[in-house]
Amino acid sequence: MAKIEVNNVYKIFGTEPMNVLAKVKEGATKEEVLEETGHTVGLDNVSISVEEGETFVCMGLSGSGKSTLIRHINRLIDPTDGEIIVDGTNVMQLNEKQLIEFRKHEMSMVFQRFGLFPHKTVIQNIAYGLEIQGKELNERNKIAMAQIEAVGLRGFEHQYPSQLSGGMQQRVGLGRALATNPGILLMDEAFSALDPLIRSDMQKQLIELQSELKKTIVFITHDLDESLKLGDHIGILNH
């Protein structure tokens, strides 16, 4: 069984998505749906399967639905229709409490714009997910320091995000995502805001970490070279 399965997922943004769903399933284009109903089709019958321990890269142009898709896996966005299966569990059937625990322990996310707390130091940012999990301070700091070492930020643990370069801030984001030891890592255009040389360094570091950790990674990008460098499998979303 695959680690992640997204099966026949549709996402329609608007006030009455269920009323528009049939039109989309009948083959109406995004442009026709928008013009006729004022609704936006985010995903149109998308299915992917991601095996445990692989890096699955989803690429496509801006507006193709890449970020919408990845946010369905942890239910930051709910589909209009379709199912999302993680480790054999239909995440659409989780109640609010179960969903919170699922997000705490099963997966982490790395964002394009870093998503760091400006008032927290590097070690505090990296330890944040552990704090949410309820771990004691000493344990949090021990784990966070190990991640700081892993992402090459030793000596910067007491710096604030504003004192770091873009590449270093993204290393903090990666360290924070890995600190909770999730089975699944969701990376939404994680390196696209970085300068080319820094971006290349981060790609190399991710490859090195993945060779050791064997996480299940869903990586969103619009860059073909990045896809070919990082992906075990590549899925392409068209408009």
C-alpha positions in Angstrom: 0.0 0.0 0.0 1.2 3.5 -0.9 2.1 5.9 2.0 -0.1 8.6 0.4 -2.9 8.2 -2.0 -4.9 11.1 -3.5 -7.8 9.6 -5.4 -10.0 11.5 -7.9 -9.8 14.8 -6.0 -11.7 17.9 -7.2 -11.5 21.3 -5.5 -13.8 24.1 -6.6 -13.5 27.5 -4.9 -16.7 29.5 -4.5 -20.0 29.8 -2.7 -21.7 26.7 -4.1 -19.0 24.2 -5.2 -21.2 21.1 -5.0 -23.6 22.7 -7.6 -20.7 23.3 -9.9 -19.1 19.9 -9.5 -21.3 18.1 -12.0 -20.4 20.6 -14.7 -16.7 20.1 -14.1 -17.1 16.3 -14.2 -18.9 16.6 -17.5 -15.8 18.2 -18.9 -16.3 22.0 -18.6 -13.0 23.9 -18.7 -11.7 26.1 -15.9 -12.4 29.1 -18.1 -15.9 28.0 -18.8 -16.7 27.4 -15.2 -15.3 30.7 -14.1 -17.3 32.6 -16.8 -20.5 30.8 -16.3 -20.6 30.4 -12.5 -18.0 32.6 -11.0 -16.3 29.6 -9.3 -12.6 28.7 -9.6 -11.5 25.1 -10.3 -8.5 24.4 -8.2 -8.1 20.7 -8.9 -9.9 18.6 -11.6 -9.9 14.9 -11.0 -6.3 14.6 -9.6 -4.9 11.3 -8.4 -1.4 10.6 -7.1 0.3 7.7 -5.3 3.4 8.3 -3.2 5.4 5.3 -1.9 7.0 5.3 1.6 10.5 6.7 1.6 10.4 8.3 -1.9 10.6 11.9 -3.0 7.5 12.7 -5.1 7.9 15.9 -7.0 4.8 17.7 -8.3 5.5 20.4 -10.9 3.5 22.7 -13.0 3.1 26.3 -13.9 1.7 29.0 -11.6 -2.0 28.5 -11.1 -2.0 24.8 -12.0 -3.0 23.8 -8.5 0.3 22.5 -7.0 0.0 24.3 -3.7 -3.7 23.5 -3.5 -2.9 19.8 -3.9 -0.2 19.6 -1.2 -2.6 21.4 1.3 -5.1 18.6 0.8 -2.7 16.0 2.1 -2.7 17.6 5.6 -6.3 19.0 5.2 -5.4 22.6 5.3 -7.8 22.5 2.4 -10.7 20.0 2.1 -11.6 18.7 -1.3 -15.0 19.2 -2.9 -14.9 15.5 -3.9 -12.5 12.6 -3.7 -10.5 11.0 -1.0 -7.0 11.3 0.7 -5.5 8.2 2.2 -2.4 8.4 4.5 -1.0 5.2 5.9 -4.3 3.5 5.1 -6.4 6.1 6.9 -9.0 8.2 5.1 -8.0 11.6 6.5 -11.4 13.0 5.5 -13.0 10.9 8.2 -10.8 12.3 11.0 -12.6 14.5 13.5 -11.1 17.8 14.6 -9.2 16.3 17.6 -7.9 13.4 15.5 -6.9 15.8 12.7 -4.8 17.9 15.2 -3.0 14.9 16.4 -2.5 13.7 12.8 -0.8 17.0 11.9 1.3 17.1 15.1 2.8 13.7 14.6 2.5 12.4 11.1 3.8 15.2 8.9 5.5 18.6 8.8 5.5 21.3 6.2 8.2 23.6 4.8 6.9 26.8 3.2 8.3 29.0 0.4 8.5 32.1 2.6 10.1 30.4 5.6 7.2 30.9 8.0 9.5 31.5 11.0 8.5 33.3 14.2 10.5 36.6 14.2 10.4 36.9 18.0 11.9 33.4 18.5 15.5 32.4 18.2 16.7 29.7 15.8 16.6 27.0 18.5 13.2 28.2 19.7 11.8 28.1 16.1 13.2 24.6 15.5 11.8 23.4 18.9 8.3 24.9 18.3 6.7 21.7 17.0 8.2 19.7 19.9 6.6 22.3 22.3 3.2 21.7 20.6 3.7 18.0 21.1 4.2 18.7 24.9 7.8 17.7 25.2 9.9 19.1 28.2 12.3 22.0 27.6 15.5 20.0 28.1 14.3 17.3 25.6 13.2 20.0 23.1 16.5 21.7 23.2 18.4 18.5 22.9 16.5 17.5 19.8 16.6 21.0 18.4 20.4 21.2 18.7 20.7 17.9 16.9 18.7 19.4 14.0 20.7 22.6 14.1 23.8 20.5 13.6 22.1 18.5 10.8 21.1 21.5 8.8 24.5 23.2 9.3 23.5 26.0 11.6 25.7 25.3 14.7 26.7 28.5 16.3 23.5 30.3 15.1 21.1 28.8 17.6 20.6 32.0 19.5 20.2 34.3 16.5 16.8 35.7 15.3 15.5 35.2 11.8 16.1 38.8 10.9 19.8 38.2 11.5 20.0 35.3 9.0 20.2 35.1 5.2 17.4 33.6 3.2 19.2 30.3 2.8 19.8 30.1 6.6 16.2 30.9 7.3 15.1 28.1 5.1 17.5 25.8 6.9 15.7 26.7 10.1 12.4 25.9 8.5 13.8 22.5 7.3 15.2 21.8 10.8 11.9 22.7 12.4 10.0 20.3 10.1 12.4 17.4 10.8 12.6 18.0 14.6 9.2 16.3 15.2 10.5 13.2 13.3 7.5 13.1 10.9 7.1 10.3 8.5 5.9 12.7 5.8 7.5 16.0 4.7 5.5 18.4 2.6 7.6 21.1 0.9 5.7 23.8 -1.0 8.1 25.7 -3.4 10.5 25.5 -0.4 13.6 26.7 -2.3 12.0 28.9 -5.0 12.5 32.2 -3.1 16.3 31.6 -2.8 19.2 32.8 -4.9 20.3 30.2 -7.5 23.6 29.2 -5.7 21.8 29.0 -2.3 19.0 27.0 -3.9 21.5 24.5 -5.3 23.1 24.2 -1.8 19.7 23.5 -0.2 18.9 20.9 -2.9 22.2 19.1 -2.2 21.5 19.2 1.6 18.0 17.8 1.1 19.4 14.9 -1.0 22.0 14.2 1.7 19.4 14.3 4.5 17.0 12.1 2.6 19.6 9.5 1.8 20.0 9.1 5.6 16.4 9.7 6.9 14.3 8.1 4.1 11.3 10.4 4.7 8.3 10.4 2.4 8.6 13.8 0.7 6.1 15.6 -1.5 8.0 18.5 -3.1 6.2 21.2 -5.1 8.1 23.1 -7.7 7.7 24.8 -11.1 11.4 24.1 -12.0 12.2 21.2 -14.2 15.8 21.0 -13.3 14.9 20.9 -9.6 12.3 18.2 -10.3 14.9 16.0 -12.1 17.5 16.5 -9.4 15.3 15.7 -6.4 12.4 13.5 -7.6 12.2 9.7 -7.5 8.9 10.2 -9.3 7.5 13.4 -11.0 3.9 14.3 -11.5 2.9 17.2 -13.7 -0.2 19.3 -13.2 -1.6 21.0 -16.2 -3.9 24.1 -16.2 
